[in-house]
């Protein structure tokens, strides 16, 4: 069996130009679509829904915000904690994983926010832990810029030490609720943290009380060598954006080996691979929809490059679309995204490289009826070794959600590949069920 999650763009407005999205360009401020989606994924027994986020408007492409605003590329974005709270109120078993960047939150504030979300969700909250990568985002928070890539992970190691200490500041059984003795909290089981490190400090303890899970489920997307090292130490689930079987298998093997080196059980961290399947009633219809998606992406090469530039801090507008990508390109942003793009680009022109990056790899084979896509997903997991998939579809609509939750997932369940019912009330327990 394998696990299922959904990597969700931070605003429903992202699908505004696509078919079957209705009036989302006008209605996006209200969260009905995302709340309904959470209910649908819970009905399909998904492990979790991850809310992607960014806290700035892109302007990497042509040194301008124009293309990002004109086409709604990762903008607007609402605060994920608000949407996450609404999703937890509408569900009872699904894990909800909002994204929060360490540079934007003092450790105490983050630990308290996550603990509160875990409490109101009865132990179903996760945290997609990101360090941030954009100079523009840093300046929004009054910083001069982002630290160098590997240094950000050094700082994140210390950040995790602080927040883990804060979550542990309430020992199990601290709340005794002894009405007869007149004692709500045992003072001997709540302690100060008194942490003072190189970059962060916090006195503690948390005043919000304990997390029902003890600590939240930590999601991470470390792709670079330093990022993998960090994820292998701290993550309960890892987001992996890799396109083909060999790269997926190598990544999972590497992360598991690093985890063992840290004395941790490799099976306690689930590596989830991003996919973008197309499911239809017939193979012919699915193939036609795939062709339409590929053609649409080919028409949107500037927008696609602008989005890639947003997360890598690279202005792709300065390069000739009909020439190969220059050698020696580096980034202080998302290194894995750039590395994967360059690997798939090979000697292709930038235009052709973008097309190969968008439509190639495993997702290109996940096109067909629910039964054929389910069978192929089983083959991929068998070849990779585990642990599951994260759906990532830019044109999220009620139709797309139904095709996955009510079409593909039942086909997976019939094969015994995914759960048909939750075994536990809390997120971490379900993630570790198998």
N, C-alpha and C positions, 0 to 999 in steps of 0.2 A: 504493500500500500504506500501511497505517497500523499503529500500535503498540498493544499491549495490556498492561495492568497490572491489578492488583487492590488496591484500598484496603481493607485488612482491619482490622476492629475488633480491638482489642488483646487480647481474650480470647474463646475459643470459647463461654464461658458466656453471652455476650450473646444467643445464640439459644435459650436454655433453654426458653422458653415456646412456641416455634414447632413446627409439624409437622415430622416426619422428622428431629428432632434427637436422638432416642434418649435416652440417659442422660447427656447432656452436663452437666446440672446437678450430677451427682455426679462425672463423669470429667474435668472441665475442667482440673484441675491437671496432668494428663499431656498431652503435646503431640501425641498420635498424629494427631488430626484435622488440625491445622495442618501437620504434616510430610507427611501423605498429600496434603493440598491442594497443597503446594509441588511434590510429584512430579507431580500431575495438571496443574498449570499449566505445568510444564516440558515435559510430554508434548505440551501444546497450543502450545508455543513462545511463551509469554508473555515479554515483556521483563522484567517485574519484579513482585514482590509487595511492597507497602508495608505495614509493620506500624505502625498508628496506636497512639498511647500518650498517657496522661496520668498524672500522679503525685500525684493527690489524689482524694478522694471529694467529689462535688458537694454543695453545700448552698445554691446560689443560690435554689432554689425554696422559697418560704415560710420562708426562713432556717433550713432544716432539712436533715439528711442522710436523712430518713425515706424519701422517695419514691425516692431514688437507691439506697438499700440494699434497700428492699422489692422493687423491680422489677429490680434488677441493672443500673442505667443507668451504663455505663462503669465498672463495678466488679464483681468484682475485676480488677486489672491486674497481670500479671507483667512483670518487667523484659524489655524487648524484645531486649536483647543476648543473653540466654540462648536465647530462642526463635529468634532469627536464626541463631545458631551451629548449632543443631540442624537448621534448615532447610537451611543450606548443606552440612551433612554428608550430607544425604539427596538432594542434587541436584548437577548438574555444569555447568549452563549458565544457569539462572534467576538473575536479579538479585534480591537480597534487600535491602530498604531499611528498616531500623529507624528509629524516631523518637527523637531525643534533643534535649532543650531546652537552649539555651545557658546559661540561668540556673542549671541544675543541675550543670553540669560545668565545672571549670576547663579552659581550652583545651588544656593539655598532656594531661590525662586523656582528654579526648574524642578528640584526635588519635591518641593511643596506642591507645585502644580500637578506633577505626575502622580504623587501620592493621592491628591484629591480626586483626580480622574479615576484612579484605581479603586478608590473607595466608592464613588458614586456608580461605578460599573460593576461592583461586586467582584473585583479581581479579574477584569478583562482588558486591561489597558497595556499597551506597549509604548515604546519610545523609539522612533526612527532617529537614531543618534547621528547627527552630521556635524562636522566642524565648520562648515561654511567654506566657500571658495571664491566668492566674488568681491572684488574691490568696491564695487558699487554698493553691495549690501553692507560691507564694513563701514562705509562712509555714512550710510543711513543711521547707523548707531553711534556716530561720533568718533569712529576710529579712523586712523590715517590710512589703513589698508589691512590686508590679510597677512599674517605671518607666512613664512615659507612653508611649502607643502608638508614636509616631514616634521617640521617643528609644530605644526598644528596638531599632529597626532601625539607628539610628546606632551603637549599641553592637555590634550584630550585624555591621556592616561591619568594625569593628575586630577582632571575634572571628574573622571569616573571614581577615583578614590574618594573624593569629597562627597559626591552624591550617594555612593554606596554607604559611606559612613553615616550620612544623614538618614537614609532609609533604615539602617540598622540601629539608629539611636533609640528606637522603640523595640524592646525585646519581646519575643512571643509571651503572651499572657500578661502584658503590661496593663491592659484594661480588665479590671477584675469585676467591675459593676456590682460591688457588694453593698446592696441596699441596707441590709441589717447592720453591717459594720460602718456604714457611712463612707465607704471608700470607692471612688470611681477608678482611680489609676494608682497602681503601685509605684511610688516614687523611686524605688530601688531598681526598677526595670526601664527607666527612661534616663538616658545619660547624654552629657554634652559630647560634642565631637572635637572641638578645639583644634581644628586642622589649620595649619599654616604651612603652605608649600611655596614653591617658586613663583607660581602664577595665581593661585587661588587660596582663599582662606574662608573658614566659616566656623562660627562658634557652636551652633546647634544647641540642643536637639531640635528637630522639627516640631512645630506646635500643631501640625495638622493631624498627628496620630499616625498609626502604622498603615502600610500598604497591605491589603488583604493577601496579596501574593508574596509578601515579604519584600520583594523587589519587582519592578515591572519587567516584562519581557523586553529585551534590548534587540532592536534590529539595526543592522549596519550594512554599508555597501562598499566596504574596503576593496579596491581593485588593484591598487599599486602594491608593490612589496611591503611598504610601510603600512598601508591600509589593511592589507591581509593580516599582518602581524597584530594590529590593533583589534580587528574583528575576531581573530581567533582567540583572543584573550577575553573579550568582553561580550560578544554577541550571543544571543540565543537563536537568532535566525539571521541569515545573510542574504541580501539582495544581490544577485549576480546577473549582469547584463552581458552575456556572451552569446555568440551567434551559432557556433557549430559544436558538434559532439566532442571533438578532441579537446577544444578549449574549455568546454564545460567540465569534462572529466578531469583535466589537469588542474583546473581551479579548485574543484572540490577536494581532490587528493592533497593539494598543497595546504589548503586551510585545515583539513583534518590532521595532517602531520604536524602543523604548527600548534594546533590545539593539544595534541598529545604531548608535545614538547613542554607545554605549560602545565602538564599534569592534569588536564581536563579531559573528560569523556568526549570523544569526537561525535558520538551519537546524540549528545545533548545540545548540539547546534545544527539547525536545519538550513541547508543551502537551498535557496529558492531561485530558480532560473526564470527570467522574464521571457514571456512568449506573447505573440499577437495572432492567435488563430482566427480563421474564418470558418464559420459553421453555417451550413445551409441544408435545405431539404434534399439536394442532389449534388453530385460531384460537379456537374456542368454549371449549376448556379454558383457554387462556391468558387470554381475556377474563374467564372466571369467577374465575380465580386473582387477576387484577388487581382485580376487584370485591371479592373477599374481603380482599385486602391493604388496599384503600382503607377498607373497613368497619372492619377491625381498627384501622387508624390513627385513624379517627374516634372509636373507643371509647377510644383511649389519648391523647386530646388533652392531658391533664395531664402524662403522661409525656413526650410529644413537646415540650411547652413547657419542661418541666424540663430536658430535654437541650439544647434551644436556649439556655436560660438558663445552663446550665453553661459553654458555650463563649463566650457573650457577656457573662457576668457581670451578667445582668439577671434580676430576680425577676418573672417573668410572672404569678405568683399574685396580685399586687396589682391586676391589670387585669380588668375585666369581660369574660368570654368572648363576650358578645353585644353588645359595643361595639367600634368600630374602635380600632386601636392608637393611643395618644396621639401627637401630633406632637412633634417635637424629641427623640425618644429617641436616645441616643448610648451609646457603649460604649468602654471601654479594653480590651475583649477582641477577639474575631474580628469585625472590621468588615465584611468581605465577607459573612459569614453574616447579619449584621443587615441590611446593605444589600439583599441579595437577598431576604430575608424581607419587608422593608418594600416593596420594589418589587413583589413578587408579591401582597402584601396589598392594595395599592390602598386603596379605601374599604371593604373587607370588614370584617366583625366579626373578632375575634381567632380565634374558632372556625373560621370559614370560611377565614380567611387561612392557618391551620395546615393545613387540608385541601388548599388550593390549592398550598401550598408542598411538601407531601408527595407529591402525586400528579400535579402538572402538569408542563409542559415536555416536553423531548425524551424522557425516560424513559417518559412516558405513551404514546408512539407505538412504543416498543420492546417491544411485547407481541404475541406470535404464535408461529408455528412457527420453527424455526431459519432456514429460508429467508427468510421474510418479515422477521424481525428483522435478519438479515444484510443484506438489500437496503436496509432503512431506515438501518442504520448507515452503509452506503456513501453514501447520499444526504446524511446529516448531515455526514459528513466532506467531501464535495464542496462543500456549501454553506458550511461553516465555513472550509475551506482546509487542514485537518490538525489535529493530528498523530496523535491516537489517543484511546483511551478507558481509563478506570479503572473497573472494576466495583466497586460498593459495595452489598452486599446484607446487611441486618442478620440474616437468618435463614440464616446459613451452615451447610450440612449437606452430607453426602456426596451427597445427591440434587441439591442446587443446583449443587455443584461439577461433577458429571457432566453436568448439563444444559448448562452453559457450555462446559466443556473438551471434552466428547465429543459434544455436540450442536450448539451454536452455532458453535464455532470451526471444525469441519470444513466447515460451510456457508460460512463466511468464506474458508476456504482454497480451496474449490472455485471461488470467484469471483476468486481471486488477490488478495484484499484484505489478507491477513496472511501471514506466513511459514509455511512448512511444515517448515523445518529451520533451526537456528541456523547462521549463517555463521562465527561467531567464538567462542572460548572465554571471552572476558571481556565483562563487562556493558556498559561504555561503547561498545565496538566494535559490539555488537549494536544498541544504542540509536541509533548514528549510521549504521547500515547503509543506511537510506533515510529 
